[in-house]
Amino acid sequence: MSSSLETQALAVQLPAFAGTTLPGEYADLLAAGLGGICYFGSNTADGPDAVAALSAAIRAANPHAVIAVDEEGGDVTRLHALVGSPVLGAAALGAVDDLDLTRDTGRAVGASLTAVGINLDLGPVADVNTDPDNPVIGTRSFGTDPRAVAAHVAAWVAGLQEAGVAACAKHFPGHGDTAQDSHLELPTIEVGLDTLRTRELVPFAASIEAGIASVMTSHIVVPALDPDLPGTLSAPVLGLLRDELGYDGVIVSDALDMAGASAGRGIPEAAVLSLAAGADLLCIGPEKPASLVRATQAAIVAAVRDGRLSEQRLRSAAARVAQLRGYGTPGVPALAVSAQLRSCGDRQLAGARRSLTVEGELPDLRGAVVVSVATPANIAVGEVPWGLAPDATVAPGERLDTDRPVILQVRDAHRRPEIVTEGAATIIEWGWPGPYDGPVPRILTRGYSRPGAAAVTELLREAGWDR
């Protein structure tokens, strides 16, 4: 392929289109050197065979294209968005605290991804979830202790990359101590450098030590480093990753369509600023038209010609993206993936049992009905299955109206005071295990997964639930 500025300005982009087949305009972009494609829920909705066919079409247009996805296990899954993840998420793995299980989980995720032609997983989350009211990290984090989080991040990375898929630790320099969602606004972390070094940076350092292929930026402001710009656009923040942590791999931006990055400036300008700050691969966001990719390409080329972005910086970014070509083994037989998942399945269920915490003593649940409180998921999780299949669903604030015992399913109830729990016999918390002083027992799951649901079902049946 050509090494022209125009080609380089495509090579650093990772956009996403709508639908489960490759649009002609995107095929043209790939043939012209587009760096890759990021899958979202609308791209994976037709199941694994369709995803594998889509990946083959992308690689036919550009054999070097990166194909990425958010597949964290637990609550965040794109491949299993219709039925729920077959593996535990980070918070549940952190609670079990079995590094072999965490490594096996990463390896199982990698097996699923290689089978459908994906070679970059935008995970694991390396954030230390120190704020229980965090609306966007929560159960995606391995926990609240930096050293424990670091150990599990390194184990998950090792397992994933053993399966041939590049890992991506996120969201640098740490999104755990925030009470705002950077999809919707621009959070600020008011901590000093000493705290940052002894807390937020510890898991990222561990991921680098484990040989991680990429690190994702966050759209958060850290005044101790840069009082004005979010990490994705900040040279001092990304310089900390390069210079202090000694990282020389691929820096991936979080999605530039998020308000924390592009509000008030637009995606093309955010792309220029992110490259200039030190990012290499620009995640643009879901369901974007080819015209936006072209507009971003034009903005990058113009910035080089205007002297706002050095040509050397652009070429360095494109060269780092090319490092990801070494990952991925397309065409892994489906039987091999099934065998990998089966071998991991029993351990996942055993881990799910160990991850559960019961606060109080469960009452007699014979004849109980399951009621879910319908609360929206954060954008990272999306509208995917969660909890046990309910007998009824109520809105937040709606009181329970039944004379039978109620097993009430909630997510992050501690930060949703509008949820009414009065009248419940038992509460199942499928979100982050926040503060609770209610009068009835509570089951803590630390996120939804199919093994987690099976373990909760066992627990309820031991208490007499007969469904």
C-alpha positions as CSV (number, residue, x, y, z in Angstrom):
1,M,0.0,0.0,0.0
2,S,1.0,3.6,-0.5
3,S,2.7,5.4,2.3
4,S,1.1,8.7,1.4
5,L,-0.3,11.0,4.1
6,E,-3.8,10.1,3.0
7,T,-3.1,6.4,3.5
8,Q,-1.4,7.0,6.9
9,A,-4.4,9.1,8.0
10,L,-6.7,6.1,7.2
11,A,-4.3,3.6,8.8
12,V,-4.7,5.1,12.3
13,Q,-8.5,5.0,12.3
14,L,-10.7,2.3,13.9
15,P,-14.3,3.2,13.0
16,A,-17.5,1.1,13.0
17,F,-20.4,0.8,10.6
18,A,-24.0,-0.2,11.1
19,G,-25.2,-3.7,10.2
20,T,-23.9,-7.3,9.9
21,T,-22.5,-7.1,6.4
22,L,-19.7,-4.9,5.0
23,P,-20.9,-1.8,3.2
24,G,-19.4,-1.0,-0.2
25,E,-18.1,2.4,1.0
26,Y,-16.3,0.7,3.9
27,A,-14.8,-2.0,1.6
28,D,-13.4,0.9,-0.5
29,L,-11.9,2.5,2.7
30,L,-10.3,-0.8,3.7
31,A,-8.8,-1.2,0.2
32,A,-7.4,2.3,0.6
33,G,-5.6,1.4,3.8
34,L,-8.2,1.9,6.7
35,G,-6.6,0.6,9.9
36,G,-9.4,-1.6,11.0
37,I,-13.0,-2.0,12.1
38,C,-14.4,-2.1,15.6
39,Y,-17.5,-4.4,16.1
40,F,-20.4,-3.3,18.2
41,G,-23.7,-5.0,19.0
42,S,-25.3,-4.1,15.7
43,N,-22.4,-5.9,13.9
44,T,-22.7,-9.1,15.9
45,A,-26.4,-9.5,16.1
46,D,-26.7,-12.4,13.6
47,G,-24.5,-14.7,15.6
48,P,-20.9,-16.2,15.3
49,D,-21.2,-17.6,11.8
50,A,-22.2,-14.2,10.4
51,V,-19.4,-12.5,12.4
52,A,-16.9,-14.9,10.9
53,A,-18.2,-14.1,7.4
54,L,-18.0,-10.4,8.1
55,S,-14.4,-10.7,9.3
56,A,-13.5,-12.6,6.2
57,A,-15.0,-9.9,4.0
58,I,-13.1,-7.2,5.9
59,R,-9.8,-9.2,5.5
60,A,-10.5,-9.7,1.8
61,A,-10.7,-6.0,1.4
62,N,-7.6,-5.4,3.6
63,P,-5.6,-8.4,4.8
64,H,-3.8,-6.2,7.4
65,A,-7.0,-4.7,9.0
66,V,-7.3,-4.8,12.7
67,I,-10.7,-6.2,13.8
68,A,-11.6,-5.2,17.4
69,V,-14.4,-5.7,19.8
70,D,-15.3,-5.0,23.5
71,E,-15.5,-8.5,25.0
72,E,-14.8,-8.2,28.7
73,G,-16.8,-11.2,29.9
74,G,-19.6,-10.7,32.4
75,D,-21.7,-7.7,31.8
76,V,-19.9,-6.4,28.7
77,T,-20.2,-8.8,25.8
78,R,-20.8,-8.2,22.1
79,L,-20.5,-11.8,20.8
80,H,-23.0,-13.1,23.4
81,A,-25.2,-10.0,23.5
82,L,-28.4,-12.0,23.0
83,V,-27.9,-14.7,25.7
84,G,-25.3,-13.3,28.1
85,S,-21.6,-14.1,28.5
86,P,-20.5,-17.7,29.2
87,V,-17.7,-16.5,31.4
88,L,-17.4,-14.5,34.6
89,G,-16.8,-10.8,34.5
90,A,-14.0,-9.0,36.3
91,A,-15.7,-8.2,39.6
92,A,-16.7,-11.8,40.1
93,L,-13.2,-13.0,39.2
94,G,-11.7,-10.6,41.6
95,A,-14.0,-11.8,44.4
96,V,-13.0,-15.5,43.7
97,D,-9.3,-14.4,43.6
98,D,-8.1,-17.4,41.7
99,L,-5.5,-16.2,39.2
100,D,-5.6,-19.5,37.3
101,L,-9.3,-19.1,36.8
102,T,-8.8,-15.5,35.6
103,R,-6.1,-16.6,33.1
104,D,-8.4,-19.5,31.9
105,T,-11.2,-16.9,31.4
106,G,-9.0,-14.7,29.3
107,R,-7.9,-17.7,27.2
108,A,-11.6,-18.8,26.7
109,V,-12.5,-15.3,25.5
110,G,-9.6,-15.3,23.1
111,A,-10.6,-18.7,21.7
112,S,-14.1,-17.3,21.0
113,L,-12.6,-14.2,19.3
114,T,-10.1,-16.0,17.1
115,A,-12.8,-18.3,15.8
116,V,-14.7,-15.3,14.3
117,G,-11.6,-13.5,13.0
118,I,-11.2,-10.8,15.7
119,N,-7.6,-10.0,16.7
120,L,-7.9,-7.1,19.1
121,D,-10.0,-7.3,22.3
122,L,-10.6,-3.9,24.0
123,G,-10.2,-5.4,27.4
124,P,-9.5,-6.0,30.2
125,V,-10.5,-3.1,32.4
126,A,-7.6,-2.1,34.5
127,D,-9.4,0.6,36.5
128,V,-9.5,0.3,40.3
129,N,-13.1,0.9,41.2
130,T,-12.6,3.0,44.3
131,D,-15.9,5.0,44.0
132,P,-18.9,2.7,44.6
133,D,-21.1,5.2,42.8
134,N,-19.1,4.9,39.6
135,P,-21.7,4.7,36.8
136,V,-19.6,3.3,34.0
137,I,-16.9,1.0,35.6
138,G,-18.4,-0.9,38.5
139,T,-18.5,-4.7,37.9
140,R,-16.2,-4.2,34.9
141,S,-13.3,-3.7,37.5
142,F,-11.5,-6.6,39.3
143,G,-11.9,-4.7,42.5
144,T,-10.8,-1.9,44.9
145,D,-7.3,-3.0,45.8
146,P,-4.6,-1.9,43.3
147,R,-2.3,-4.9,43.8
148,A,-5.1,-7.4,43.5
149,V,-6.5,-5.7,40.4
150,A,-3.0,-5.6,38.9
151,A,-2.6,-9.4,39.5
152,H,-5.9,-10.2,37.8
153,V,-5.3,-7.8,34.9
154,A,-1.9,-9.5,34.2
155,A,-3.5,-13.0,34.4
156,W,-6.4,-12.1,32.1
157,V,-4.0,-10.4,29.6
158,A,-1.7,-13.5,29.6
159,G,-4.6,-15.9,28.9
160,L,-6.1,-13.7,26.1
161,Q,-2.8,-13.2,24.3
162,E,-2.0,-16.9,24.7
163,A,-5.0,-17.5,22.5
164,G,-3.6,-15.2,19.8
165,V,-5.7,-12.0,20.5
166,A,-4.2,-8.7,21.4
167,A,-5.3,-7.3,24.7
168,C,-6.0,-3.6,25.6
169,A,-5.9,-2.4,29.2
170,K,-8.3,0.5,29.8
171,H,-8.9,3.3,30.7
172,F,-5.6,5.0,31.2
173,P,-4.7,6.7,33.6
174,G,-7.6,5.2,35.5
175,H,-11.4,5.7,35.4
176,G,-12.2,4.1,38.8
177,D,-12.5,7.1,41.0
178,T,-15.2,8.9,39.1
179,A,-18.9,9.4,39.6
180,Q,-19.6,10.6,36.1
181,D,-19.9,8.7,32.8
182,S,-17.4,9.9,30.2
183,H,-19.8,8.8,27.4
184,L,-22.0,11.7,28.5
185,E,-19.8,14.3,30.2
186,L,-16.1,15.0,31.1
187,P,-15.2,13.5,34.6
188,T,-12.4,14.9,36.7
189,I,-10.2,12.9,39.1
190,E,-8.9,15.2,41.8
191,V,-5.9,13.2,43.1
192,G,-2.3,14.0,43.4
193,L,0.5,12.2,41.5
194,D,1.5,10.1,44.5
195,T,-2.0,8.7,44.8
196,L,-2.1,8.1,41.0
197,R,1.2,6.2,41.1
198,T,0.2,4.0,44.1
199,R,-3.3,3.3,43.0
200,E,-4.5,4.0,39.4
201,L,-1.2,3.2,37.6
202,V,-0.4,0.0,39.4
203,P,-2.6,-2.3,37.2
204,F,-1.4,-0.6,34.0
205,A,2.2,-1.2,35.0
206,A,1.4,-4.8,35.6
207,S,-0.2,-5.1,32.2
208,I,2.9,-3.7,30.6
209,E,5.1,-6.1,32.5
210,A,2.8,-8.9,31.2
211,G,3.5,-7.8,27.6
212,I,0.2,-6.2,26.7
213,A,-0.2,-5.3,23.1
214,S,-2.2,-2.1,23.6
215,V,-3.5,0.4,26.2
216,M,-6.7,2.5,25.9
217,T,-6.9,6.1,27.0
218,S,-9.7,7.6,29.0
219,H,-11.7,10.8,28.5
220,I,-11.1,12.1,32.0
221,V,-9.3,15.2,33.3
222,V,-6.5,14.7,35.8
223,P,-5.6,18.2,37.0
224,A,-2.4,17.0,38.6
225,L,-1.1,16.2,35.0
226,D,-3.2,18.5,32.8
227,P,-5.8,20.9,34.1
228,D,-7.5,21.4,30.7
229,L,-7.5,18.4,28.4
230,P,-8.9,14.9,29.0
231,G,-6.3,12.0,28.9
232,T,-7.2,11.0,25.3
233,L,-6.1,14.5,24.1
234,S,-3.3,15.2,26.6
235,A,0.4,14.9,25.9
236,P,1.3,15.0,29.6
237,V,-1.1,12.2,30.4
238,L,0.0,10.0,27.5
239,G,3.6,11.0,28.2
240,L,3.3,9.5,31.6
241,L,2.4,6.1,30.0
242,R,5.3,6.4,27.5
243,D,8.0,7.9,29.7
244,E,7.3,6.9,33.3
245,L,5.8,3.5,32.7
246,G,8.1,2.8,29.7
247,Y,5.3,1.6,27.4
248,D,6.2,1.4,23.7
249,G,3.1,-0.5,22.4
250,V,-0.1,0.7,20.7
251,I,-2.1,3.5,22.4
252,V,-5.7,3.2,21.5
253,S,-8.1,6.1,22.1
254,D,-11.4,5.5,23.7
255,A,-14.3,6.2,21.3
256,L,-14.0,9.8,20.0
257,D,-17.7,10.2,19.6
258,M,-18.0,10.3,23.4
259,A,-18.8,13.6,24.9
260,G,-15.7,13.6,27.0
261,A,-13.6,13.7,23.9
262,S,-15.5,15.5,21.1
263,A,-18.1,17.7,22.7
264,G,-17.6,21.2,21.4
265,R,-14.9,20.3,19.0
266,G,-16.2,17.4,16.8
267,I,-14.6,14.0,16.0
268,P,-12.2,15.1,13.3
269,E,-10.6,17.7,15.6
270,A,-10.5,15.3,18.5
271,A,-8.7,12.8,16.3
272,V,-6.0,15.4,15.4
273,L,-5.5,16.3,19.1
274,S,-5.4,12.7,20.2
275,L,-2.7,11.8,17.6
276,A,-0.7,14.9,18.5
277,A,-0.9,13.9,22.2
278,G,0.5,10.4,21.4
279,A,-2.3,8.1,20.6
280,D,-1.8,5.6,17.7
281,L,-5.2,4.0,16.9
282,L,-8.3,6.1,16.9
283,C,-11.5,4.4,18.0
284,I,-14.2,6.5,16.3
285,G,-17.4,5.0,17.7
286,P,-20.3,2.8,16.6
287,E,-22.4,3.1,13.4
288,K,-20.5,5.9,11.7
289,P,-20.9,6.8,8.0
290,A,-17.9,6.5,5.7
291,S,-18.1,10.2,5.1
292,L,-17.0,10.8,8.8
293,V,-13.9,8.6,8.2
294,R,-13.1,10.6,5.1
295,A,-13.6,13.9,7.1
296,T,-11.3,12.7,9.8
297,Q,-8.7,11.6,7.3
298,A,-8.9,15.1,5.7
299,A,-8.5,16.8,9.1
300,I,-5.4,14.7,9.9
301,V,-3.8,15.4,6.5
302,A,-4.6,19.1,6.9
303,A,-3.1,19.2,10.4
304,V,0.2,17.7,9.1
305,R,0.3,20.2,6.3
306,D,-0.5,23.1,8.6
307,G,2.2,22.0,11.1
308,R,-0.2,21.2,13.9
309,L,0.7,17.5,13.7
310,S,4.1,16.3,12.7
311,E,4.4,13.9,9.9
312,Q,6.8,11.8,12.0
313,R,4.1,11.5,14.7
314,L,1.5,10.3,12.2
315,R,3.9,7.7,10.7
316,S,5.0,6.5,14.1
317,A,1.3,5.9,15.0
318,A,0.7,4.0,11.8
319,A,3.8,1.9,12.4
320,R,2.7,1.0,15.9
321,V,-0.8,0.0,14.6
322,A,1.0,-2.4,12.2
323,Q,2.4,-4.3,15.2
324,L,-1.1,-5.7,15.8
325,R,-0.8,-7.7,12.5
326,G,1.0,-10.3,14.4
327,Y,-2.1,-11.2,16.4
328,G,-5.0,-13.4,15.2
329,T,-5.3,-16.9,13.8
330,P,-8.3,-16.7,11.6
331,G,-10.2,-19.9,10.9
332,V,-9.8,-21.6,14.3
333,P,-12.2,-24.6,14.0
334,A,-15.5,-24.1,15.9
335,L,-14.9,-27.5,17.5
336,A,-11.7,-26.3,19.0
337,V,-13.4,-23.3,20.5
338,S,-16.3,-25.4,21.8
339,A,-13.8,-27.7,23.5
340,Q,-12.0,-24.7,25.1
341,L,-15.2,-23.3,26.4
342,R,-16.4,-26.7,27.7
343,S,-13.1,-27.3,29.5
344,C,-13.5,-23.9,31.1
345,G,-17.2,-24.2,31.8
346,D,-17.1,-26.3,34.9
347,R,-14.5,-24.0,36.4
348,Q,-16.7,-21.0,35.6
349,L,-19.6,-22.4,37.4
350,A,-17.5,-23.3,40.4
351,G,-16.0,-19.8,40.4
352,A,-19.5,-18.3,40.2
353,R,-20.5,-20.2,43.3
354,R,-17.5,-18.9,45.1
355,S,-18.1,-15.3,43.9
356,L,-21.5,-15.1,45.5
357,T,-22.0,-13.4,48.9
358,V,-25.2,-13.8,50.9
359,E,-25.8,-11.0,53.5
360,G,-28.3,-12.4,56.0
361,E,-30.1,-15.7,55.9
362,L,-32.3,-16.5,53.0
363,P,-36.0,-17.1,54.0
364,D,-38.2,-19.9,52.8
365,L,-38.7,-19.0,49.1
366,R,-41.3,-21.6,48.2
367,G,-43.8,-20.0,45.8
368,A,-41.6,-16.9,45.3
369,V,-41.9,-14.8,42.1
370,V,-38.9,-13.0,40.5
371,V,-39.4,-9.3,39.9
372,S,-36.9,-7.2,38.1
373,V,-36.5,-3.4,38.5
374,A,-36.1,-2.0,35.0
375,T,-33.1,0.4,35.1
376,P,-31.1,1.4,32.1
377,A,-27.6,-0.1,31.6
378,N,-24.7,2.2,31.0
379,I,-23.6,2.7,27.4
380,A,-20.6,0.4,27.7
381,V,-22.8,-2.5,28.8
382,G,-25.7,-1.8,26.5
383,E,-29.2,-3.4,26.6
384,V,-28.2,-7.1,27.1
385,P,-29.8,-9.9,29.2
386,W,-29.2,-9.7,32.9
387,G,-30.6,-11.5,35.9
388,L,-32.9,-14.5,36.1
389,A,-35.9,-14.6,33.7
390,P,-38.4,-12.4,35.7
391,D,-42.1,-13.2,36.3
392,A,-42.7,-9.5,36.3
393,T,-40.8,-6.2,35.8
394,V,-41.5,-2.9,37.6
395,A,-40.2,0.6,37.0
396,P,-38.0,2.3,39.6
397,G,-40.2,3.7,42.3
398,E,-43.1,1.3,41.5
399,R,-44.2,-0.7,44.5
400,L,-44.5,-4.4,44.5
401,D,-48.1,-5.7,44.2
402,T,-48.3,-9.4,45.0
403,D,-49.1,-11.6,48.0
404,R,-46.4,-14.1,47.1
405,P,-42.8,-13.8,48.3
406,V,-40.7,-11.6,46.0
407,I,-37.2,-12.2,44.9
408,L,-36.3,-8.6,43.7
409,Q,-33.6,-8.2,41.1
410,V,-31.7,-4.8,41.0
411,R,-28.6,-3.3,39.5
412,D,-26.6,-0.8,41.5
413,A,-29.5,-0.1,43.9
414,H,-27.2,1.8,46.2
415,R,-27.0,4.7,43.8
416,R,-30.6,4.6,42.7
417,P,-32.6,5.8,45.7
418,E,-35.8,5.7,43.7
419,I,-35.8,1.9,43.7
420,V,-38.5,0.5,46.2
421,T,-37.4,-2.6,48.0
422,E,-40.1,-2.7,50.6
423,G,-42.1,-5.9,50.4
424,A,-39.2,-8.0,49.0
425,A,-38.3,-11.3,50.6
426,T,-34.8,-11.3,49.1
427,I,-32.8,-8.9,47.0
428,I,-30.4,-10.0,44.2
429,E,-27.9,-7.3,43.5
430,W,-26.5,-7.9,39.9
431,G,-24.4,-4.7,40.0
432,W,-21.6,-3.4,42.1
433,P,-22.0,-4.4,45.8
434,G,-22.6,-1.0,47.2
435,P,-23.7,0.0,50.8
436,Y,-26.9,-1.6,52.0
437,D,-28.7,-1.5,55.3
438,G,-32.0,-3.0,54.4
439,P,-34.0,-5.4,56.5
440,V,-34.0,-8.4,54.1
441,P,-31.2,-10.7,52.9
442,R,-29.2,-9.6,49.9
443,I,-27.3,-11.8,47.4
444,L,-24.3,-10.2,45.8
445,T,-23.4,-11.5,42.3
446,R,-20.9,-8.9,41.2
447,G,-22.2,-8.8,37.6
448,Y,-24.2,-10.9,35.3
449,S,-23.0,-14.0,33.4
450,R,-24.6,-17.3,32.5
451,P,-22.5,-19.2,35.1
452,G,-23.5,-16.5,37.7
453,A,-27.1,-17.0,36.9
454,A,-26.7,-20.8,37.3
455,A,-25.1,-20.3,40.7
456,V,-27.8,-18.0,41.9
457,T,-30.5,-20.4,40.7
458,E,-28.8,-23.2,42.8
459,L,-28.8,-20.9,45.8
460,L,-32.4,-20.0,45.5
461,R,-33.5,-23.6,45.1
462,E,-31.7,-24.6,48.2
463,A,-34.0,-22.0,49.9
464,G,-37.1,-23.7,48.5
465,W,-37.6,-21.7,45.3
466,D,-39.4,-24.1,43.1
467,R,-39.3,-22.6,39.6
